[in-house]
Amino acid sequence: MGNTVYATLTRQSGLMKEMNVVANNIANLATTGFRSEETIFTEFVVPMGRDNGSMSMARASAHSTNFLQGSLTQTGGVFDLGINGDGFFQIETPAGVRLTRAGSFSPNAAGELVTTEGYNLLDFGGAPIVAPLGASKIDIASDGTLSADGNPIAQVGLVIPEDLTDMVREDGVKFSTQSALIPAEDASVSQGFLEASNVEPVQQIARMIEVQRSYEMGQSFLEKEDERLRSIMTLVGGR
């Protein structure tokens, strides 16, 4: 198999991975707090032996996350919380504390604010946020302070990792990190709002078309190269 075929196959593999990332972004256009991803292509050089130089190939070996803020949409929900600025909610999952921008919460039977999956929203100290079930009015201030009938009782802990590049996306809108968490001092909470996905639909659809065309060109080359090699084998075998 020729070097050009090997190089093209690695390109095709990378384009397929990028197509999956773009498709996932588009599928999450309406997912609250979703952060879009991009594929990172890296080059690796394969030595071809003495006096034969080397061959350069590329692979899609990593993803990068776009942490730009999405727009806030007013819902009027008492426990719908949107974050302005950089910062994340802390939620308690079976695998440990995770970070998210998805701010749709509701009280469970004990009054604890939980996500749609049932994970507890935490304060700065890692304790669950509780809204008294008998309270007639719940207010959540811009600094995250939750008050019941005018009495402050808890504060939503908005944090940010010291190193954003250490964050690992899990499923959808949850992230894990080994980096230290610090208070997100420049972030604020908007009660009655939810943050939309930061996916740019036009940009993603345009990229999908571009990737698809590039993949089709590579596929066409491989098919023509296969025909050429078969013709050579037929000619050689007929002698």
C-alpha positions as CSV (number, residue, x, y, z in Angstrom):
1,M,0.0,0.0,0.0
2,G,1.4,3.4,-1.0
3,N,2.4,6.1,1.4
4,T,-0.3,8.4,0.0
5,V,-2.9,5.8,0.8
6,Y,-1.7,5.6,4.4
7,A,-1.7,9.4,4.7
8,T,-5.2,9.6,3.2
9,L,-6.6,6.9,5.6
10,T,-5.4,8.8,8.7
11,R,-7.0,11.9,7.2
12,Q,-10.2,10.1,6.7
13,S,-10.2,8.7,10.2
14,G,-9.7,12.2,11.6
15,L,-12.4,13.7,9.4
16,M,-14.8,11.0,10.7
17,K,-14.0,11.9,14.3
18,E,-14.5,15.6,13.5
19,M,-17.9,14.8,11.9
20,N,-19.0,13.1,15.1
21,V,-18.0,16.1,17.2
22,V,-19.8,18.5,14.9
23,A,-22.9,16.3,14.8
24,N,-22.9,16.1,18.6
25,N,-22.7,19.9,18.8
26,I,-25.7,20.3,16.4
27,A,-27.6,17.7,18.4
28,N,-27.2,19.8,21.5
29,L,-28.3,23.1,20.1
30,A,-31.2,23.2,22.6
31,T,-29.3,21.6,25.6
32,T,-29.2,24.0,28.6
33,G,-25.6,24.9,29.5
34,F,-24.0,22.8,26.8
35,R,-20.5,23.8,25.7
36,S,-19.5,23.2,22.1
37,E,-16.4,21.2,21.2
38,E,-13.8,21.3,18.4
39,T,-11.4,18.6,17.1
40,I,-7.7,19.1,17.5
41,F,-5.6,17.6,14.7
42,T,-2.0,16.7,15.5
43,E,0.8,15.8,13.2
44,F,3.0,12.7,13.6
45,V,6.0,11.9,11.5
46,V,6.9,8.3,10.5
47,P,10.5,7.5,9.5
48,M,10.7,5.6,6.3
49,G,14.1,4.2,6.8
50,R,17.6,5.3,5.8
51,D,17.8,7.5,2.7
52,N,14.0,7.4,2.4
53,G,13.1,10.4,4.5
54,S,9.8,10.4,6.4
55,M,6.1,10.6,6.0
56,S,3.9,13.2,7.7
57,M,0.4,12.1,8.8
58,A,-2.3,13.7,11.0
59,R,-4.8,12.4,13.5
60,A,-7.6,13.8,15.5
61,S,-6.4,12.9,18.9
62,A,-8.0,15.5,21.2
63,H,-10.9,17.8,21.7
64,S,-11.1,21.4,22.9
65,T,-14.1,22.9,24.7
66,N,-15.5,26.3,23.9
67,F,-16.3,28.0,27.3
68,L,-17.8,31.2,25.9
69,Q,-21.0,32.1,27.6
70,G,-24.3,31.2,26.0
71,S,-27.3,33.6,26.0
72,L,-29.6,33.7,29.1
73,T,-33.3,32.9,28.5
74,Q,-35.9,34.0,31.0
75,T,-38.1,31.2,32.2
76,G,-39.5,32.7,35.4
77,G,-38.8,29.4,37.2
78,V,-38.0,30.0,40.9
79,F,-35.2,27.4,40.8
80,D,-33.9,28.1,37.3
81,L,-30.5,29.7,37.7
82,G,-28.3,31.2,34.9
83,I,-24.7,32.1,35.4
84,N,-23.3,35.4,34.2
85,G,-19.6,35.3,33.6
86,D,-17.1,32.5,34.2
87,G,-18.1,29.9,36.8
88,F,-19.8,26.6,37.4
89,F,-22.3,25.1,39.7
90,Q,-21.1,22.2,41.9
91,I,-23.2,19.1,41.9
92,E,-22.8,15.9,43.9
93,T,-22.8,12.7,41.7
94,P,-22.1,9.1,42.6
95,A,-18.7,9.6,41.0
96,G,-17.9,12.7,43.1
97,V,-18.3,16.5,42.7
98,R,-18.9,17.6,39.1
99,L,-19.2,21.0,37.5
100,T,-22.0,22.2,35.2
101,R,-23.5,25.3,33.8
102,A,-26.9,23.7,33.4
103,G,-29.0,25.5,36.1
104,S,-32.4,23.8,36.0
105,F,-33.0,22.7,39.6
106,S,-36.0,21.7,41.6
107,P,-36.6,20.7,45.3
108,N,-36.8,17.0,46.1
109,A,-38.9,15.5,48.9
110,A,-36.5,16.8,51.5
111,G,-36.3,20.3,50.0
112,E,-32.8,19.8,48.6
113,L,-32.2,21.4,45.2
114,V,-31.4,18.8,42.6
115,T,-30.7,18.5,38.9
116,T,-33.1,16.7,36.5
117,E,-30.9,13.6,37.2
118,G,-31.4,14.0,41.0
119,Y,-27.9,15.3,41.8
120,N,-27.6,17.7,44.7
121,L,-26.7,21.4,44.1
122,L,-23.9,22.3,46.6
123,D,-22.7,25.3,48.5
124,F,-19.1,26.4,48.8
125,G,-18.5,24.0,51.6
126,G,-19.9,21.0,49.6
127,A,-23.2,20.8,51.5
128,P,-26.6,20.4,49.7
129,I,-28.6,23.5,49.2
130,V,-32.0,23.2,50.9
131,A,-35.1,25.3,50.3
132,P,-37.6,25.0,53.1
133,L,-40.7,23.4,51.7
134,G,-43.1,25.5,53.7
135,A,-41.6,28.9,52.6
136,S,-44.0,31.1,50.7
137,K,-41.3,32.9,48.8
138,I,-37.8,31.9,47.7
139,D,-35.3,34.5,46.5
140,I,-31.8,33.8,45.1
141,A,-29.6,36.9,44.9
142,S,-26.9,37.6,42.3
143,D,-24.2,36.3,44.7
144,G,-26.1,33.0,45.1
145,T,-27.6,33.7,48.5
146,L,-30.9,31.8,48.9
147,S,-33.4,33.4,51.1
148,A,-36.7,31.9,52.4
149,D,-39.4,34.5,53.3
150,G,-36.6,37.1,53.6
151,N,-34.3,35.0,55.7
152,P,-30.9,34.0,54.1
153,I,-30.3,30.3,54.7
154,A,-27.7,29.1,52.1
155,Q,-25.5,30.3,49.3
156,V,-25.0,28.6,45.9
157,G,-21.3,27.9,45.4
158,L,-20.1,29.2,42.1
159,V,-16.6,28.0,41.4
160,I,-14.0,27.8,38.7
161,P,-11.0,25.5,38.3
162,E,-7.6,27.1,38.5
163,D,-6.8,25.4,35.2
164,L,-9.6,25.2,32.7
165,T,-7.6,23.0,30.4
166,D,-7.7,20.3,33.1
167,M,-11.5,19.9,32.7
168,V,-12.8,16.7,31.3
169,R,-16.2,16.5,29.7
170,E,-18.2,13.5,30.9
171,D,-21.8,13.3,29.5
172,G,-23.4,16.3,28.0
173,V,-23.0,19.2,30.4
174,K,-21.0,17.7,33.3
175,F,-17.3,18.2,33.8
176,S,-14.7,16.7,36.1
177,T,-11.4,18.2,37.1
178,Q,-8.4,17.4,39.2
179,S,-7.5,21.1,39.4
180,A,-8.2,23.1,42.6
181,L,-11.6,24.9,42.7
182,I,-11.7,28.5,43.6
183,P,-14.6,30.9,44.0
184,A,-15.8,32.5,40.8
185,E,-15.6,36.0,42.0
186,D,-16.6,37.7,38.7
187,A,-19.6,35.4,38.2
188,S,-23.2,36.1,39.3
189,V,-26.5,34.3,39.4
190,S,-29.7,35.3,37.6
191,Q,-32.8,33.7,39.2
192,G,-35.5,32.7,36.7
193,F,-33.1,32.3,33.8
194,L,-31.4,29.4,32.0
195,E,-28.3,29.6,29.9
196,A,-28.6,28.3,26.4
197,S,-26.1,26.2,24.5
198,N,-23.2,28.2,23.1
199,V,-23.2,26.3,19.9
200,E,-23.3,28.5,16.8
201,P,-25.7,26.6,14.5
202,V,-24.7,28.3,11.2
203,Q,-21.0,27.8,11.9
204,Q,-21.5,24.2,12.8
205,I,-23.7,23.3,9.8
206,A,-21.1,25.0,7.5
207,R,-18.3,23.0,9.1
208,M,-20.3,19.8,8.7
209,I,-20.7,20.5,5.0
210,E,-17.0,21.3,4.7
211,V,-16.0,18.1,6.5
212,Q,-18.4,16.0,4.5
213,R,-16.9,17.3,1.2
214,S,-13.4,16.7,2.4
215,Y,-14.3,13.2,3.3
216,E,-15.9,12.5,0.0
217,M,-12.8,13.8,-1.8
218,G,-10.6,11.5,0.2
219,Q,-12.9,8.6,-0.5
220,S,-12.8,9.3,-4.2
221,F,-9.0,9.3,-4.1
222,L,-8.9,6.0,-2.3
223,E,-11.4,4.4,-4.8
224,K,-9.3,5.7,-7.8
225,E,-6.1,4.5,-6.2
226,D,-7.7,1.1,-5.6
227,E,-8.6,0.9,-9.3
228,R,-5.1,1.8,-10.3
229,L,-3.5,-0.8,-8.1
230,R,-5.9,-3.5,-9.4
231,S,-5.1,-2.5,-13.0
232,I,-1.4,-2.8,-12.3
233,M,-1.9,-6.3,-10.7
234,T,-4.0,-7.4,-13.7
235,L,-1.3,-6.3,-16.1
236,V,1.5,-7.9,-14.1
237,G,-0.5,-11.1,-13.6
238,G,-1.2,-11.4,-17.4
239,R,2.4,-11.4,-18.4
